[in-house]
Amino acid sequence: MMERSNLGMSKYGDKNVVITGGSSGMGLALAELLERGGARVVITGRSQAKLDAARERLGENAVAVRADVASLPDLDMLAGRVKANSARSRPCSSTPASHPSRRWSRRPRT
């Protein structure tokens, strides 16, 4: 496990991050990297057991939320939790607009 450094703490210290699929694999690795750098991290996943294990592995700046990103009610709940957990710092942005049932508001770049 990498050591925290004062340099790293300031690197992401003013950031709030939501990582879907953050209970394992690349998502968890990214959550660890950003949390070590000082970011406030919210990880999501469908398995409460995996989320609990991931949360134990992460530091104090991490929150685990059970949510299925294919479910609009879960996305609404997640947005509420993110807003509540980031109230003390800069607002955090989740991207429910990326859900397949919602349309893009702009044309993609070509």
JOBEL-V502728 format. One line per field, one symbol per residue. ss: DSSP state (h for helix, s for strand, l for the rest). psi: psi as a letter, one per 40 degrees, with the letter a starting at -180 (. if undefined). burial: 1 if it has 9 or more other C-alpha atoms within 8 Angstrom, else 0. A space follows every 10 residues. Layout:
ss=???
psi=???
burial=???
This chain:
ss=lllllhhhhh hllllsssss llllhhhhhh hhhhhhllls sssssllhhh hhhhhhhlll lsssssllll lhhhhhhhhh hhhhhlllll lllllhhhll llllllllll
psi=hiiiidddde dedeihhhhi feeiaddddd ddddddeeih hhiiidhddd dddddddiad eihhhhihee hddddddddd ddddeedeai iihigeeehd eiiieiiii.
burial=0000000111 0111111111 1111001111 1101111111 1111100001 1111100110 1101111110 0001100110 1110010001 0100000010 0000000000
